[in-house]
């Protein structure tokens, strides 16, 4: 009997009905569906200034919400509300003085 009583609280049976009322899952799913994440290999980045230059150019693209450049790995990850055009990404990175060498 003790294991039966421990089972429902551990699974959240009593708290499940109130959880959806507090935090609708439909809205979370809809938001996650609109975020597109792409990681690109970028050659030539060696320091924080390089990361900043690439990040600023990519942040100017329509729909971009987040850019994370990592010089040590030669990678940049971009989050946006729509799929990004590869040519636009390449042009933005080129404008910063670096080169996209492919998708990571």
N, CA and C atoms as a LAMMPS dump frame, in Angstrom:
ITEM: TIMESTEP
0
ITEM: NUMBER OF ATOMS
312
ITEM: BOX BOUNDS ff ff ff
-5.0000000000000000e+02 5.0000000000000000e+02
-5.0000000000000000e+02 5.0000000000000000e+02
-5.0000000000000000e+02 5.0000000000000000e+02
ITEM: ATOMS id mol type element x y z
1 1 1 N 0.81 -1.189 0
2 1 2 C 0 0 0
3 1 3 C 0.855 1.255 0
4 2 1 N 1.95 1.191 0.692
5 2 2 C 2.813 2.358 0.758
6 2 3 C 3.333 2.715 -0.626
7 3 1 N 3.653 1.697 -1.452
8 3 2 C 4.143 1.984 -2.793
9 3 3 C 3.047 2.584 -3.667
10 4 1 N 1.764 2.208 -3.448
11 4 2 C 0.667 2.796 -4.212
12 4 3 C 0.497 4.268 -3.869
13 5 1 N 0.645 4.605 -2.621
14 5 2 C 0.5 6.001 -2.205
15 5 3 C 1.675 6.834 -2.703
16 6 1 N 2.852 6.254 -2.717
17 6 2 C 4.026 6.987 -3.174
18 6 3 C 3.988 7.174 -4.686
19 7 1 N 3.349 6.268 -5.412
20 7 2 C 3.306 6.343 -6.868
21 7 3 C 2.628 7.585 -7.402
22 8 1 N 1.37 7.877 -7.021
23 8 2 C 0.694 9.043 -7.582
24 8 3 C 1.378 10.375 -7.287
25 9 1 N 1.843 10.657 -6.062
26 9 2 C 2.53 11.927 -5.853
27 9 3 C 3.808 12.031 -6.67
28 10 1 N 4.537 10.931 -6.823
29 10 2 C 5.776 10.968 -7.596
30 10 3 C 5.488 11.243 -9.062
31 11 1 N 4.371 10.713 -9.575
32 11 2 C 4.043 10.946 -10.971
33 11 3 C 3.366 12.282 -11.185
34 12 1 N 3.005 12.942 -10.107
35 12 2 C 2.379 14.246 -10.224
36 12 3 C 0.912 14.167 -10.54
37 13 1 N 0.261 13.04 -10.226
38 13 2 C -1.149 12.866 -10.549
39 13 3 C -2.02 13.957 -9.982
40 14 1 N -1.793 14.359 -8.737
41 14 2 C -2.623 15.388 -8.119
42 14 3 C -2.297 16.763 -8.669
43 15 1 N -1.064 16.992 -9.065
44 15 2 C -0.687 18.323 -9.537
45 15 3 C -0.874 18.486 -11.043
46 16 1 N -1.075 17.414 -11.775
47 16 2 C -1.237 17.51 -13.22
48 16 3 C -2.422 18.369 -13.636
49 17 1 N -3.603 18.239 -13.037
50 17 2 C -4.711 19.082 -13.471
51 17 3 C -4.446 20.576 -13.279
52 18 1 N -3.741 20.966 -12.22
53 18 2 C -3.499 22.384 -12.005
54 18 3 C -2.35 22.901 -12.862
55 19 1 N -1.417 22.041 -13.262
56 19 2 C -0.284 22.482 -14.073
57 19 3 C -0.732 23.039 -15.425
58 20 1 N -1.604 22.354 -16.184
59 20 2 C -2.04 22.929 -17.452
60 20 3 C -2.8 24.246 -17.281
61 21 1 N -3.539 24.394 -16.199
62 21 2 C -4.272 25.635 -15.983
63 21 3 C -3.314 26.79 -15.727
64 22 1 N -2.195 26.508 -15.067
65 22 2 C -1.22 27.55 -14.775
66 22 3 C -0.337 27.85 -15.975
67 23 1 N -0.012 26.839 -16.762
68 23 2 C 0.924 26.997 -17.859
69 23 3 C 0.443 26.183 -19.048
70 24 1 N -0.324 26.784 -19.945
71 24 2 C -0.869 26.036 -21.083
72 24 3 C 0.242 25.494 -21.976
73 25 1 N 0.194 24.2 -22.225
74 25 2 C 1.229 23.571 -23.033
75 25 3 C 1.124 23.97 -24.499
76 26 1 N -0.05 24.273 -24.978
77 26 2 C -0.223 24.664 -26.372
78 26 3 C 0.58 25.891 -26.736
79 27 1 N 0.62 26.869 -25.869
80 27 2 C 1.374 28.088 -26.148
81 27 3 C 2.864 27.811 -26.177
82 28 1 N 3.362 26.986 -25.273
83 28 2 C 4.779 26.647 -25.259
84 28 3 C 5.157 25.914 -26.54
85 29 1 N 4.331 24.998 -26.97
86 29 2 C 4.624 24.254 -28.183
87 29 3 C 4.616 25.176 -29.389
88 30 1 N 3.675 26.091 -29.446
89 30 2 C 3.596 27.011 -30.576
90 30 3 C 4.834 27.889 -30.632
91 31 1 N 5.301 28.359 -29.48
92 31 2 C 6.483 29.205 -29.465
93 31 3 C 7.707 28.421 -29.909
94 32 1 N 7.849 27.193 -29.456
95 32 2 C 9.022 26.419 -29.825
96 32 3 C 9.012 26.069 -31.315
97 33 1 N 7.849 25.96 -31.917
98 33 2 C 7.764 25.66 -33.339
99 33 3 C 8.217 26.835 -34.193
100 34 1 N 8.157 28.048 -33.678
101 34 2 C 8.522 29.208 -34.472
102 34 3 C 9.993 29.571 -34.339
103 35 1 N 10.74 28.874 -33.502
104 35 2 C 12.159 29.176 -33.353
105 35 3 C 12.964 28.233 -34.234
106 36 1 N 13.759 28.82 -35.096
107 36 2 C 14.63 28.057 -35.98
108 36 3 C 16.061 28.283 -35.517
109 37 1 N 16.809 27.207 -35.4
110 37 2 C 18.197 27.298 -34.944
111 37 3 C 19.089 26.681 -36.008
112 38 1 N 20.127 27.421 -36.389
113 38 2 C 21.092 26.918 -37.362
114 38 3 C 22.491 27.243 -36.867
115 39 1 N 23.404 26.3 -37.047
116 39 2 C 24.794 26.513 -36.666
117 39 3 C 25.65 26.422 -37.916
118 40 1 N 26.537 27.393 -38.057
119 40 2 C 27.393 27.509 -39.233
120 40 3 C 28.857 27.473 -38.818
121 41 1 N 29.691 26.901 -39.672
122 41 2 C 31.141 26.949 -39.485
123 41 3 C 31.624 28.261 -40.09
124 42 1 N 32.415 29.002 -39.318
125 42 2 C 32.932 30.292 -39.781
126 42 3 C 34.445 30.285 -39.608
127 43 1 N 35.167 30.551 -40.691
128 43 2 C 36.631 30.563 -40.604
129 43 3 C 37.131 31.976 -40.341
130 44 1 N 38.23 32.046 -39.605
131 44 2 C 38.897 33.324 -39.367
132 44 3 C 38.618 33.975 -38.028
133 45 1 N 37.602 33.524 -37.301
134 45 2 C 37.324 34.126 -35.992
135 45 3 C 38.375 33.642 -34.996
136 46 1 N 39.019 34.598 -34.316
137 46 2 C 40.066 34.228 -33.363
138 46 3 C 39.887 34.848 -31.982
139 47 1 N 38.943 35.784 -31.837
140 47 2 C 38.845 36.495 -30.558
141 47 3 C 37.42 37.006 -30.321
142 48 1 N 37.238 37.648 -29.186
143 48 2 C 35.941 38.214 -28.836
144 48 3 C 35.488 39.297 -29.799
145 49 1 N 36.436 40.07 -30.324
146 49 2 C 36.075 41.112 -31.286
147 49 3 C 35.509 40.472 -32.559
148 50 1 N 36.111 39.372 -32.973
149 50 2 C 35.614 38.636 -34.144
150 50 3 C 34.178 38.165 -33.899
151 51 1 N 33.96 37.591 -32.715
152 51 2 C 32.623 37.115 -32.355
153 51 3 C 31.614 38.251 -32.395
154 52 1 N 32.006 39.411 -31.865
155 52 2 C 31.103 40.561 -31.827
156 52 3 C 30.769 41.045 -33.232
157 53 1 N 31.768 41.12 -34.096
158 53 2 C 31.539 41.58 -35.47
159 53 3 C 30.564 40.671 -36.211
160 54 1 N 30.786 39.368 -36.102
161 54 2 C 29.904 38.401 -36.763
162 54 3 C 28.503 38.476 -36.16
163 55 1 N 28.431 38.554 -34.841
164 55 2 C 27.13 38.611 -34.156
165 55 3 C 26.338 39.84 -34.563
166 56 1 N 27.001 40.987 -34.657
167 56 2 C 26.303 42.22 -35.035
168 56 3 C 25.727 42.128 -36.442
169 57 1 N 26.501 41.604 -37.372
170 57 2 C 26.017 41.489 -38.757
171 57 3 C 24.852 40.507 -38.861
172 58 1 N 24.97 39.368 -38.197
173 58 2 C 23.894 38.376 -38.264
174 58 3 C 22.647 38.849 -37.523
175 59 1 N 22.822 39.6 -36.456
176 59 2 C 21.676 40.12 -35.696
177 59 3 C 20.833 41.079 -36.523
178 60 1 N 21.431 41.676 -37.537
179 60 2 C 20.712 42.625 -38.387
180 60 3 C 19.801 41.934 -39.407
181 61 1 N 19.944 40.629 -39.571
182 61 2 C 19.08 39.914 -40.521
183 61 3 C 17.651 39.852 -39.992
184 62 1 N 16.658 39.98 -40.87
185 62 2 C 15.259 39.921 -40.443
186 62 3 C 14.925 38.605 -39.744
187 63 1 N 14.268 38.721 -38.589
188 63 2 C 13.807 37.554 -37.86
189 63 3 C 14.791 36.98 -36.859
190 64 1 N 16.048 37.439 -36.874
191 64 2 C 17.052 36.888 -35.961
192 64 3 C 16.788 37.38 -34.547
193 65 1 N 16.736 36.444 -33.602
194 65 2 C 16.486 36.797 -32.205
195 65 3 C 17.702 36.573 -31.318
196 66 1 N 18.64 35.737 -31.76
197 66 2 C 19.802 35.423 -30.935
198 66 3 C 20.948 34.943 -31.812
199 67 1 N 22.161 35.385 -31.459
200 67 2 C 23.366 34.921 -32.152
201 67 3 C 24.396 34.567 -31.096
202 68 1 N 25.001 33.402 -31.234
203 68 2 C 26.054 32.97 -30.31
204 68 3 C 27.257 32.534 -31.144
205 69 1 N 28.272 33.402 -31.214
206 69 2 C 29.493 33.092 -31.955
207 69 3 C 30.541 32.56 -30.988
208 70 1 N 31.253 31.516 -31.422
209 70 2 C 32.291 30.895 -30.598
210 70 3 C 33.573 30.791 -31.424
211 71 1 N 34.464 31.773 -31.229
212 71 2 C 35.695 31.837 -32.015
213 71 3 C 36.546 30.587 -31.848
214 72 1 N 36.678 30.101 -30.638
215 72 2 C 37.512 28.93 -30.374
216 72 3 C 37.079 27.693 -31.134
217 73 1 N 35.79 27.589 -31.399
218 73 2 C 35.247 26.441 -32.125
219 73 3 C 35.016 26.752 -33.599
220 74 1 N 35.077 28.038 -33.949
221 74 2 C 34.792 28.43 -35.323
222 74 3 C 33.34 28.211 -35.695
223 75 1 N 32.444 28.433 -34.727
224 75 2 C 31.019 28.201 -34.952
225 75 3 C 30.197 29.419 -34.567
226 76 1 N 29.076 29.566 -35.245
227 76 2 C 28.096 30.579 -34.862
228 76 3 C 26.712 29.943 -34.954
229 77 1 N 25.928 30.121 -33.894
230 77 2 C 24.568 29.589 -33.846
231 77 3 C 23.6 30.756 -33.884
232 78 1 N 22.63 30.66 -34.769
233 78 2 C 21.654 31.728 -34.961
234 78 3 C 20.263 31.176 -34.69
235 79 1 N 19.497 31.897 -33.879
236 79 2 C 18.091 31.561 -33.656
237 79 3 C 17.25 32.646 -34.307
238 80 1 N 16.19 32.215 -34.98
239 80 2 C 15.325 33.164 -35.677
240 80 3 C 13.891 32.656 -35.693
241 81 1 N 12.992 33.553 -36.068
242 81 2 C 11.582 33.176 -36.12
243 81 3 C 11.185 32.617 -37.481
244 82 1 N 12.164 32.453 -38.353
245 82 2 C 11.925 31.898 -39.694
246 82 3 C 13.212 31.236 -40.181
247 83 1 N 13.132 30.353 -41.136
248 83 2 C 14.356 29.783 -41.699
249 83 3 C 15.173 30.898 -42.362
250 84 1 N 16.482 30.864 -42.17
251 84 2 C 17.336 31.888 -42.756
252 84 3 C 17.853 31.443 -44.116
253 85 1 N 17.944 32.388 -45.018
254 85 2 C 18.493 32.153 -46.339
255 85 3 C 20.013 32.022 -46.219
256 86 1 N 20.561 30.935 -46.722
257 86 2 C 22.003 30.703 -46.604
258 86 3 C 22.81 31.827 -47.244
259 87 1 N 22.352 32.338 -48.371
260 87 2 C 23.075 33.423 -49.037
261 87 3 C 23.119 34.674 -48.161
262 88 1 N 22.037 34.95 -47.437
263 88 2 C 21.997 36.113 -46.548
264 88 3 C 22.95 35.925 -45.369
265 89 1 N 23.012 34.708 -44.841
266 89 2 C 23.939 34.407 -43.741
267 89 3 C 25.372 34.573 -44.224
268 90 1 N 25.672 34.009 -45.38
269 90 2 C 27.027 34.129 -45.937
270 90 3 C 27.396 35.594 -46.182
271 91 1 N 26.465 36.373 -46.705
272 91 2 C 26.737 37.788 -46.977
273 91 3 C 26.988 38.562 -45.684
274 92 1 N 26.214 38.279 -44.645
275 92 2 C 26.384 38.968 -43.363
276 92 3 C 27.738 38.633 -42.744
277 93 1 N 28.117 37.369 -42.773
278 93 2 C 29.41 36.955 -42.217
279 93 3 C 30.545 37.55 -43.049
280 94 1 N 30.379 37.58 -44.363
281 94 2 C 31.371 38.186 -45.25
282 94 3 C 31.531 39.679 -44.945
283 95 1 N 30.427 40.35 -44.694
284 95 2 C 30.452 41.78 -44.354
285 95 3 C 31.259 42.019 -43.072
286 96 1 N 31.223 41.059 -42.168
287 96 2 C 31.993 41.163 -40.922
288 96 3 C 33.474 40.849 -41.149
289 97 1 N 33.8 40.306 -42.322
290 97 2 C 35.193 40.01 -42.645
291 97 3 C 35.587 38.553 -42.479
292 98 1 N 34.601 37.675 -42.437
293 98 2 C 34.859 36.252 -42.22
294 98 3 C 34.133 35.44 -43.281
295 99 1 N 34.302 34.13 -43.244
296 99 2 C 33.711 33.287 -44.275
297 99 3 C 32.98 32.098 -43.671
298 100 1 N 31.749 31.893 -44.146
299 100 2 C 31.001 30.687 -43.789
300 100 3 C 31.575 29.56 -44.636
301 101 1 N 32.002 28.497 -43.971
302 101 2 C 32.565 27.362 -44.707
303 101 3 C 31.599 26.193 -44.793
304 102 1 N 30.42 26.344 -44.197
305 102 2 C 29.407 25.306 -44.291
306 102 3 C 28.533 25.259 -43.059
307 103 1 N 27.528 24.42 -43.132
308 103 2 C 26.65 24.213 -41.981
309 103 3 C 27.338 23.248 -41.026
310 104 1 N 27.136 23.471 -39.742
311 104 2 C 27.758 22.586 -38.739
312 104 3 C 26.794 21.5 -38.334
